[in-house]
Amino acid sequence: MQQWWQQWNRKARAIMWVLTLVGVLAAMPLGADRWQMEQNSSQNVELVFDYRSLVQVTSYQAKPKEFLDEQLTKMKEAGVHSMAVYETYLEELIWSDRLSVYNSVSASELQGKSAPKDENFTYILFKGDEEERALRPMIEKVFTSWEIPMKEWSFDGRKGLILETPTENALLKRMPPDPMSVKKIRDHDLAILLRLSDRMPYDEQWVDEMLGEYEQLGVKRILFDGGSVKGVNANAELKSLDSFAELLNKHGMGIVAIENSKGQKGFNTLAFQTNYNVARLYSLSEGDAATMSADAIADRFQLAAKDRNIRMFYLKTAPSRNFEKAMLVHSLDNIYSALQGNDGVVAKLEGRGFKMGSAEPFDYSSPSWHKVLKLIICAGAVALIALMVNAFIPGSLLPIFVLGLIGSAGLYVLSKPTLEQGLALGAAISAPTLAMIWAIGRVKAHTTGNLRPVGNDSVSTGGGMRWLFPGLPAGRRFTMALSLFAVTSVISLIGVPYVFGLLNNIKYSLVLEQFRGVGLLHIAPIGLTAIYVLLYTGESVIANIRKVLTAQITVLWVIIAGVIGAAGMYYLSRTGNAGQVSSLELVFRNVLESTFGVRPRFKEFMLSHPPFLLGLFLALRYRAAWVLLIIGAMGQLSMVDTFAHIHTPLYISLIRVLLGLGTGLIIGIVFIGVWQILERVCGQWLSRLAPKLMQKMKSDV
């Protein structure tokens, strides 16, 4: 019975590899579609400036209106395409010198009257007739919608309003963007990026009219202000989110996704209902705009556009006190320096083939045949995962495959994204793990039975022996190491088509949905490789487990465990979008970026590929060198992980992996050469030292 099961398992193993390769082939058309989408989509890059922050800086200038006109002209010349205009409120209108606001007490003092009893109202005085004509209808409409009573008021020939609500409450009410600011922006030939919030009561007719007006002004995109998109709060009662989506489609407007934000409530629903008319935006904070060098800002923007499909860049400033200069300062001049010049943002982006203009969405499609291919890919991913499990639990291949298919069918019904992400993660872990197991198996096949202790031609410490595998010359070991390195890398890369095939969805490209479990991908192949080296390369798994459990724990073991733990924590701190790197490595990254155009991953070409190649070379002679194979697993998984960044264009990921392999191979060959030289020098030194030690030992006797 056992023999029959083993025969079926061997046949099933071949079938599983066939299914795995079929899944790889099925993923290729999906990858080609994504490649075409990324290449054919608009390369327009839009620079946006926060108009409210400019108004705030302007309010602290000696001649505000002159300063504002001057800065708008400079921004146009520097390459800024749009100004972000918010829903306004009374305080912003004060900064813009449109009106004055008083409470009951200050209004009474202004008129030379005693303060009224039991009254805490808001008094508004318009700056002039033009401001009164432009702003009064808007203010009346907003405060009426809040059911706040109003009445006429005037002082010193200026018209105004009395709002029967405390000033603190009135200052919080949001209104449509200031029409006078919008006119000034358009007069300077700058486009408008509309910033809307969900802080105003939703009125479909009013929103329709507002969007119609801004459509006439050429507005194509809306960036939401706050934690939710417009229409969320009233959606349960008014279906306002659906209504707002229809209005966006009616007026041909898209929306903007902010990179690294926590996400705005209702955004994904709105993106779906607008057919993913979404552009990704990177926002440079006020602090970075003030403290970063112009070159650093330009490099950051170039990397974001090229590597992360960012098509909008958001700039803002803020007034700050400089006590050394004894004056208020701002970051506008630094921003202009970053944008202009041969090394500025505009020049660098245009040098990369981008055009400055209005950002456009991805030109994507999702034909029905994608679903058929994804089913094939799912079956291939289950087969690949089953092969990996079978490597650790022999004889489990068929049961794992059947259970995997049943579980996948259930997840398909319950949660399709969970199925896709789960299988993609499983395949991404399985491919490099199987690659490392194959490499270890090949090394073991060339060394099993040849292990012997060497006494006279080596130095022992404390009576111990050094163990090696004789019989393979250095040249033979070098060519074997190169071939093992190449084949192992190819097997690892089998996981790549499963990642981009299963996650072939516009939501991942726009980072509206993220590939979860990447942290496990960074750990699992390394841990599984270590387990395989420790438990599966000896006489038997049981015997190896017994050795590990009965081994004496020494201080040296504790120190080694501490070093490994610290290295693991550092490794994990570097992973993900929030990974931490040293300032020295940042400089090194910039050098690589400027040299190759695409930066290979440091942990591949320096920290893992070279030790892996050296480890393969040494493992064919020294048993202790197998530990380097565990380090090599980091580079194999990293290649697959590179493609897990779906927002990065496929061609960038491909170039990054190939550069990592090429440079890692070269550095690894250098490591081997250095080792050979050191080994020869040490051998000569030991051969000279050994007679002297023997003579001394005889004289002591």
TORFI-160808 format. One record per residue (C-alpha): residue number from 0; x, y, z. Coordinates in steps of 0.5 Angstrom, whole numbers. Layout:
- n; px; py; pz
- NUM; X; Y; Z
...
# end
This chain:
- n; px; py; pz
- 0; 0; 0; 0
- 1; 6; 5; 2
- 2; 9; 3; -4
- 3; 3; 4; -9
- 4; 2; 11; -5
- 5; 9; 13; -7
- 6; 9; 11; -14
- 7; 2; 16; -15
- 8; 6; 21; -11
- 9; 12; 21; -16
- 10; 7; 21; -22
- 11; 3; 27; -18
- 12; 9; 31; -17
- 13; 11; 31; -25
- 14; 3; 33; -26
- 15; 4; 39; -21
- 16; 10; 41; -24
- 17; 6; 41; -31
- 18; 0; 45; -28
- 19; 5; 50; -25
- 20; 8; 51; -31
- 21; 1; 52; -35
- 22; 0; 57; -29
- 23; 6; 61; -31
- 24; 4; 61; -38
- 25; -3; 63; -37
- 26; -1; 69; -33
- 27; 4; 72; -39
- 28; -2; 75; -43
- 29; -5; 78; -36
- 30; 2; 81; -35
- 31; 3; 83; -43
- 32; -4; 87; -42
- 33; -1; 91; -35
- 34; 5; 92; -39
- 35; 1; 95; -45
- 36; -3; 99; -40
- 37; 3; 102; -36
- 38; 6; 104; -43
- 39; 0; 107; -47
- 40; -3; 111; -41
- 41; -2; 118; -41
- 42; 5; 121; -38
- 43; 2; 127; -36
- 44; 5; 130; -30
- 45; 1; 135; -26
- 46; 4; 140; -21
- 47; -1; 143; -16
- 48; 0; 148; -11
- 49; -4; 149; -5
- 50; -8; 156; -6
- 51; -10; 156; 2
- 52; -3; 156; 4
- 53; -1; 161; -1
- 54; -6; 166; 2
- 55; -4; 165; 9
- 56; 3; 167; 7
- 57; 0; 173; 3
- 58; -4; 175; 10
- 59; 3; 176; 13
- 60; 6; 181; 8
- 61; 7; 188; 8
- 62; 3; 189; 1
- 63; -1; 182; 0
- 64; -5; 183; -6
- 65; 2; 185; -10
- 66; 5; 179; -7
- 67; 0; 174; -9
- 68; 0; 177; -16
- 69; 7; 176; -16
- 70; 7; 169; -13
- 71; 2; 166; -18
- 72; 6; 169; -24
- 73; 12; 166; -21
- 74; 9; 159; -20
- 75; 6; 159; -27
- 76; 13; 160; -30
- 77; 16; 155; -25
- 78; 12; 150; -28
- 79; 6; 149; -23
- 80; 0; 147; -27
- 81; -6; 148; -22
- 82; -8; 151; -16
- 83; -12; 147; -11
- 84; -18; 151; -8
- 85; -22; 149; -2
- 86; -29; 150; 0
- 87; -28; 156; 4
- 88; -30; 159; 11
- 89; -30; 166; 14
- 90; -23; 165; 17
- 91; -20; 164; 10
- 92; -24; 170; 7
- 93; -21; 174; 13
- 94; -14; 172; 11
- 95; -16; 174; 3
- 96; -18; 181; 6
- 97; -25; 180; 3
- 98; -29; 181; 10
- 99; -29; 183; 17
- 100; -32; 178; 23
- 101; -34; 181; 30
- 102; -37; 178; 35
- 103; -43; 182; 39
- 104; -38; 185; 44
- 105; -33; 187; 39
- 106; -38; 190; 34
- 107; -41; 194; 39
- 108; -34; 197; 41
- 109; -34; 198; 33
- 110; -40; 202; 33
- 111; -39; 206; 40
- 112; -45; 202; 43
- 113; -45; 198; 50
- 114; -45; 191; 49
- 115; -52; 188; 48
- 116; -55; 183; 54
- 117; -56; 176; 52
- 118; -53; 176; 45
- 119; -47; 172; 42
- 120; -48; 173; 35
- 121; -43; 174; 29
- 122; -43; 180; 25
- 123; -40; 180; 18
- 124; -38; 187; 14
- 125; -36; 186; 7
- 126; -30; 190; 5
- 127; -33; 193; -1
- 128; -39; 192; -6
- 129; -35; 187; -11
- 130; -34; 183; -5
- 131; -41; 184; -2
- 132; -44; 182; -9
- 133; -39; 176; -10
- 134; -40; 173; -3
- 135; -47; 175; 0
- 136; -51; 170; -4
- 137; -46; 164; -2
- 138; -46; 166; 5
- 139; -54; 167; 6
- 140; -55; 160; 2
- 141; -50; 156; 7
- 142; -52; 159; 13
- 143; -60; 158; 11
- 144; -58; 151; 10
- 145; -56; 150; 17
- 146; -62; 154; 19
- 147; -59; 160; 22
- 148; -63; 166; 22
- 149; -59; 172; 19
- 150; -61; 180; 18
- 151; -58; 186; 15
- 152; -53; 190; 18
- 153; -48; 196; 16
- 154; -43; 200; 19
- 155; -39; 206; 16
- 156; -42; 205; 9
- 157; -40; 198; 9
- 158; -46; 193; 8
- 159; -46; 187; 12
- 160; -50; 181; 15
- 161; -51; 179; 22
- 162; -51; 171; 23
- 163; -55; 169; 30
- 164; -50; 164; 32
- 165; -43; 165; 36
- 166; -37; 167; 32
- 167; -34; 160; 34
- 168; -39; 156; 31
- 169; -40; 161; 24
- 170; -32; 160; 23
- 171; -33; 152; 22
- 172; -38; 153; 17
- 173; -36; 151; 10
- 174; -38; 154; 4
- 175; -36; 153; -4
- 176; -30; 156; -6
- 177; -28; 163; -6
- 178; -31; 165; -13
- 179; -26; 171; -13
- 180; -20; 167; -11
- 181; -22; 162; -17
- 182; -23; 168; -22
- 183; -16; 171; -20
- 184; -13; 164; -21
- 185; -16; 163; -28
- 186; -13; 170; -30
- 187; -6; 168; -29
- 188; -8; 162; -33
- 189; -7; 157; -28
- 190; -12; 151; -28
- 191; -16; 149; -22
- 192; -16; 143; -17
- 193; -22; 143; -13
- 194; -22; 140; -6
- 195; -29; 138; -3
- 196; -31; 136; 3
- 197; -37; 132; 7
- 198; -37; 138; 12
- 199; -43; 141; 8
- 200; -50; 139; 8
- 201; -51; 135; 1
- 202; -56; 138; -4
- 203; -56; 134; -10
- 204; -58; 140; -14
- 205; -53; 145; -11
- 206; -47; 140; -12
- 207; -50; 139; -20
- 208; -50; 147; -21
- 209; -43; 148; -18
- 210; -40; 142; -22
- 211; -43; 145; -28
- 212; -40; 152; -27
- 213; -33; 148; -25
- 214; -33; 144; -31
- 215; -34; 150; -35
- 216; -27; 153; -32
- 217; -24; 146; -34
- 218; -24; 143; -28
- 219; -22; 135; -29
- 220; -21; 132; -22
- 221; -23; 133; -15
- 222; -18; 132; -9
- 223; -22; 131; -3
- 224; -21; 134; 4
- 225; -22; 130; 10
- 226; -23; 123; 12
- 227; -29; 122; 7
- 228; -31; 123; 0
- 229; -37; 128; -1
- 230; -44; 124; 0
- 231; -42; 119; 5
- 232; -45; 122; 11
- 233; -52; 123; 8
- 234; -51; 116; 4
- 235; -56; 112; 8
- 236; -61; 117; 8
- 237; -60; 120; 1
- 238; -56; 115; -3
- 239; -52; 121; -4
- 240; -45; 117; -5
- 241; -49; 114; -11
- 242; -51; 121; -13
- 243; -45; 124; -13
- 244; -41; 119; -17
- 245; -47; 120; -22
- 246; -45; 128; -22
- 247; -38; 126; -23
- 248; -39; 122; -29
- 249; -44; 127; -32
- 250; -39; 133; -32
- 251; -33; 128; -34
- 252; -29; 129; -27
- 253; -25; 124; -24
- 254; -22; 124; -17
- 255; -15; 124; -14
- 256; -12; 118; -9
- 257; -7; 121; -4
- 258; -1; 116; -3
- 259; 1; 114; 4
- 260; -6; 116; 6
- 261; -10; 112; 11
- 262; -15; 112; 6
- 263; -22; 116; 5
- 264; -28; 113; 7
- 265; -32; 112; 1
- 266; -27; 113; -4
- 267; -26; 106; -7
- 268; -34; 106; -8
- 269; -33; 112; -11
- 270; -27; 110; -15
- 271; -31; 104; -18
- 272; -37; 108; -20
- 273; -33; 113; -24
- 274; -30; 107; -27
- 275; -23; 108; -24
- 276; -22; 115; -26
- 277; -17; 116; -21
- 278; -10; 119; -21
- 279; -5; 118; -16
- 280; -2; 124; -12
- 281; 4; 125; -8
- 282; 4; 131; -3
- 283; 10; 134; 0
- 284; 9; 137; 7
- 285; 11; 144; 9
- 286; 16; 142; 13
- 287; 20; 138; 7
- 288; 19; 144; 3
- 289; 22; 148; 8
- 290; 28; 143; 10
- 291; 30; 139; 4
- 292; 35; 141; -1
- 293; 32; 143; -8
- 294; 36; 137; -11
- 295; 33; 132; -6
- 296; 26; 135; -8
- 297; 27; 134; -15
- 298; 30; 127; -14
- 299; 24; 125; -10
- 300; 19; 127; -15
- 301; 23; 124; -21
- 302; 23; 117; -17
- 303; 16; 118; -15
- 304; 13; 119; -22
- 305; 18; 113; -25
- 306; 18; 108; -20
- 307; 11; 109; -17
- 308; 6; 112; -23
- 309; 5; 118; -19
- 310; 2; 123; -24
- 311; 0; 129; -19
- 312; 5; 133; -14
- 313; 2; 137; -9
- 314; 6; 143; -6
- 315; 5; 147; 0
- 316; 8; 152; 4
- 317; 7; 155; 11
- 318; 9; 162; 15
- 319; 14; 160; 20
- 320; 18; 165; 25
- 321; 26; 165; 24
- 322; 28; 168; 31
- 323; 35; 168; 28
- 324; 33; 173; 22
- 325; 28; 176; 27
- 326; 23; 175; 21
- 327; 17; 171; 18
- 328; 20; 166; 13
- 329; 17; 161; 8
- 330; 19; 156; 3
- 331; 17; 159; -4
- 332; 24; 160; -6
- 333; 26; 153; -4
- 334; 20; 150; -8
- 335; 22; 155; -14
- 336; 29; 153; -14
- 337; 27; 145; -14
- 338; 22; 146; -20
- 339; 27; 150; -24
- 340; 33; 149; -28
- 341; 37; 144; -31
- 342; 37; 139; -25
- 343; 30; 141; -23
- 344; 23; 137; -23
- 345; 21; 140; -29
- 346; 27; 138; -33
- 347; 28; 131; -30
- 348; 21; 129; -31
- 349; 21; 131; -38
- 350; 28; 128; -39
- 351; 25; 122; -37
- 352; 19; 122; -42
- 353; 14; 125; -38
- 354; 10; 132; -40
- 355; 8; 137; -36
- 356; 0; 138; -36
- 357; -7; 135; -33
- 358; -6; 128; -30
- 359; -10; 123; -34
- 360; -12; 116; -31
- 361; -10; 109; -33
- 362; -13; 107; -40
- 363; -14; 100; -37
- 364; -19; 94; -39
- 365; -22; 88; -36
- 366; -24; 83; -42
- 367; -28; 77; -40
- 368; -22; 72; -42
- 369; -18; 75; -36
- 370; -23; 71; -31
- 371; -21; 64; -35
- 372; -14; 65; -35
- 373; -14; 67; -27
- 374; -18; 60; -26
- 375; -12; 57; -29
- 376; -7; 61; -25
- 377; -11; 59; -19
- 378; -10; 52; -20
- 379; -3; 53; -22
- 380; -2; 57; -15
- 381; -5; 51; -11
- 382; 0; 46; -15
- 383; 6; 50; -13
- 384; 4; 51; -6
- 385; 3; 43; -5
- 386; 10; 42; -8
- 387; 13; 46; -3
- 388; 9; 43; 3
- 389; 10; 36; 0
- 390; 18; 38; 0
- 391; 17; 38; 8
- 392; 12; 33; 9
- 393; 13; 27; 4
- 394; 7; 24; 1
- 395; 2; 30; 2
- 396; 2; 32; -5
- 397; -5; 30; -7
- 398; -9; 31; -1
- 399; -6; 38; 0
- 400; -7; 39; -8
- 401; -15; 37; -7
- 402; -16; 41; 0
- 403; -13; 47; -4
- 404; -18; 47; -9
- 405; -23; 46; -5
- 406; -21; 52; 0
- 407; -20; 56; -6
- 408; -27; 54; -9
- 409; -30; 57; -2
- 410; -26; 63; -2
- 411; -28; 65; -9
- 412; -35; 65; -7
- 413; -34; 68; 0
- 414; -28; 73; -2
- 415; -25; 73; -9
- 416; -20; 79; -7
- 417; -18; 74; -1
- 418; -17; 68; -5
- 419; -13; 72; -10
- 420; -8; 75; -5
- 421; -8; 68; -1
- 422; -6; 64; -7
- 423; -1; 70; -9
- 424; 3; 70; -3
- 425; 3; 62; -2
- 426; 6; 62; -9
- 427; 11; 68; -8
- 428; 13; 64; -2
- 429; 13; 57; -5
- 430; 17; 59; -11
- 431; 24; 61; -8
- 432; 23; 56; -2
- 433; 23; 50; -7
- 434; 29; 54; -11
- 435; 33; 54; -5
- 436; 31; 46; -3
- 437; 33; 44; -10
- 438; 40; 48; -9
- 439; 41; 45; -3
- 440; 39; 38; -6
- 441; 44; 39; -12
- 442; 50; 41; -7
- 443; 48; 35; -2
- 444; 48; 30; -8
- 445; 55; 32; -10
- 446; 58; 32; -3
- 447; 54; 26; 0
- 448; 59; 20; 2
- 449; 65; 25; 1
- 450; 65; 28; 8
- 451; 71; 26; 12
- 452; 75; 30; 17
- 453; 82; 33; 16
- 454; 88; 33; 21
- 455; 95; 33; 19
- 456; 93; 39; 13
- 457; 89; 43; 18
- 458; 89; 46; 25
- 459; 85; 44; 30
- 460; 82; 47; 36
- 461; 81; 44; 42
- 462; 82; 37; 39
- 463; 76; 39; 34
- 464; 77; 37; 27
- 465; 75; 41; 21
- 466; 70; 37; 16
- 467; 71; 38; 8
- 468; 69; 35; 2
- 469; 75; 33; -2
- 470; 75; 31; -10
- 471; 72; 37; -13
- 472; 77; 42; -16
- 473; 76; 50; -15
- 474; 75; 51; -23
- 475; 69; 45; -22
- 476; 66; 48; -16
- 477; 66; 55; -19
- 478; 62; 53; -26
- 479; 58; 49; -21
- 480; 56; 55; -17
- 481; 55; 59; -23
- 482; 50; 54; -26
- 483; 46; 53; -19
- 484; 46; 60; -18
- 485; 43; 61; -25
- 486; 38; 55; -24
- 487; 36; 57; -17
- 488; 34; 64; -19
- 489; 30; 62; -25
- 490; 26; 57; -21
- 491; 25; 63; -16
- 492; 22; 67; -21
- 493; 17; 62; -23
- 494; 13; 66; -17
- 495; 13; 72; -21
- 496; 8; 71; -26
- 497; 3; 68; -20
- 498; 4; 75; -17
- 499; 3; 80; -23
- 500; -3; 75; -26
- 501; -7; 74; -19
- 502; -6; 81; -17
- 503; -8; 84; -24
- 504; -13; 89; -22
- 505; -13; 96; -23
- 506; -14; 97; -16
- 507; -7; 94; -14
- 508; -4; 99; -19
- 509; -8; 105; -16
- 510; -6; 102; -9
- 511; -14; 102; -7
- 512; -13; 95; -5
- 513; -6; 93; -2
- 514; -2; 86; -3
- 515; -3; 84; 5
- 516; 2; 79; 8
- 517; 8; 82; 5
- 518; 12; 81; 12
- 519; 11; 74; 12
- 520; 14; 73; 5
- 521; 20; 77; 8
- 522; 21; 72; 13
- 523; 18; 65; 11
- 524; 23; 63; 5
- 525; 29; 64; 10
- 526; 26; 61; 16
- 527; 24; 55; 11
- 528; 30; 54; 8
- 529; 34; 54; 15
- 530; 29; 49; 17
- 531; 31; 45; 11
- 532; 38; 46; 12
- 533; 38; 44; 20
- 534; 33; 38; 19
- 535; 33; 35; 12
- 536; 40; 35; 10
- 537; 42; 29; 15
- 538; 40; 22; 16
- 539; 33; 23; 18
- 540; 29; 29; 20
- 541; 27; 25; 27
- 542; 35; 24; 29
- 543; 36; 32; 27
- 544; 30; 34; 31
- 545; 33; 30; 37
- 546; 40; 33; 36
- 547; 37; 40; 36
- 548; 33; 38; 43
- 549; 38; 35; 46
- 550; 44; 40; 44
- 551; 47; 43; 50
- 552; 46; 51; 50
- 553; 53; 55; 51
- 554; 54; 62; 52
- 555; 57; 62; 45
- 556; 50; 60; 42
- 557; 46; 65; 46
- 558; 51; 70; 43
- 559; 50; 68; 36
- 560; 42; 68; 37
- 561; 42; 75; 40
- 562; 46; 77; 33
- 563; 41; 73; 29
- 564; 36; 76; 32
- 565; 39; 83; 32
- 566; 40; 82; 24
- 567; 33; 80; 23
- 568; 30; 86; 27
- 569; 34; 90; 22
- 570; 32; 86; 16
- 571; 25; 87; 18
- 572; 26; 95; 19
- 573; 28; 95; 12
- 574; 22; 92; 9
- 575; 15; 95; 7
- 576; 14; 103; 5
- 577; 16; 105; 12
- 578; 23; 101; 12
- 579; 28; 105; 15
- 580; 35; 106; 12
- 581; 42; 109; 14
- 582; 44; 116; 11
- 583; 50; 112; 8
- 584; 45; 108; 4
- 585; 41; 113; 2
- 586; 47; 116; -2
- 587; 49; 110; -5
- 588; 42; 109; -7
- 589; 42; 116; -11
- 590; 49; 114; -14
- 591; 46; 107; -17
- 592; 40; 111; -19
- 593; 44; 116; -23
- 594; 48; 111; -26
- 595; 43; 105; -28
- 596; 37; 110; -28
- 597; 34; 104; -24
- 598; 36; 103; -17
- 599; 37; 95; -16
- 600; 35; 93; -9
- 601; 41; 93; -4
- 602; 39; 87; 0
- 603; 40; 83; -7
- 604; 46; 85; -10
- 605; 50; 86; -4
- 606; 47; 83; 2
- 607; 44; 76; -1
- 608; 46; 74; -8
- 609; 54; 75; -7
- 610; 54; 71; 0
- 611; 49; 66; -4
- 612; 54; 65; -10
- 613; 60; 64; -5
- 614; 56; 59; -1
- 615; 55; 55; -7
- 616; 62; 55; -8
- 617; 64; 53; -1
- 618; 59; 49; 1
- 619; 61; 44; -5
- 620; 68; 43; 0
- 621; 66; 46; 7
- 622; 60; 43; 11
- 623; 60; 50; 15
- 624; 59; 54; 9
- 625; 51; 51; 8
- 626; 49; 57; 13
- 627; 51; 62; 7
- 628; 45; 58; 3
- 629; 40; 61; 8
- 630; 43; 68; 7
- 631; 42; 67; 0
- 632; 34; 65; 1
- 633; 33; 73; 2
- 634; 35; 75; -5
- 635; 31; 69; -8
- 636; 25; 72; -4
- 637; 27; 79; -6
- 638; 26; 78; -13
- 639; 19; 76; -12
- 640; 18; 81; -7
- 641; 20; 86; -12
- 642; 14; 85; -17
- 643; 9; 85; -11
- 644; 10; 92; -11
- 645; 4; 93; -16
- 646; 4; 100; -17
- 647; 11; 100; -20
- 648; 11; 99; -27
- 649; 13; 92; -29
- 650; 19; 94; -34
- 651; 22; 98; -28
- 652; 21; 91; -23
- 653; 24; 87; -29
- 654; 30; 92; -30
- 655; 31; 92; -22
- 656; 31; 84; -21
- 657; 36; 83; -27
- 658; 41; 89; -25
- 659; 41; 86; -18
- 660; 42; 79; -21
- 661; 48; 82; -25
- 662; 51; 86; -20
- 663; 50; 81; -15
- 664; 54; 76; -19
- 665; 60; 80; -21
- 666; 61; 82; -13
- 667; 60; 74; -12
- 668; 65; 72; -17
- 669; 70; 78; -13
- 670; 68; 74; -6
- 671; 70; 68; -9
- 672; 77; 70; -12
- 673; 78; 74; -5
- 674; 77; 67; -2
- 675; 81; 63; -6
- 676; 87; 68; -5
- 677; 86; 68; 3
- 678; 85; 61; 3
- 679; 92; 60; -1
- 680; 95; 65; 3
- 681; 93; 62; 10
- 682; 95; 55; 7
- 683; 102; 57; 6
- 684; 102; 61; 12
- 685; 100; 54; 16
- 686; 104; 50; 12
- 687; 110; 54; 15
- 688; 108; 55; 22
- 689; 106; 47; 23
- 690; 113; 45; 23
- 691; 115; 50; 28
- 692; 109; 48; 32
- 693; 111; 40; 32
- 694; 118; 42; 33
- 695; 116; 46; 39
- 696; 112; 40; 42
- 697; 117; 35; 41
- 698; 122; 40; 45
- 699; 117; 41; 50
- 700; 116; 33; 51
# end
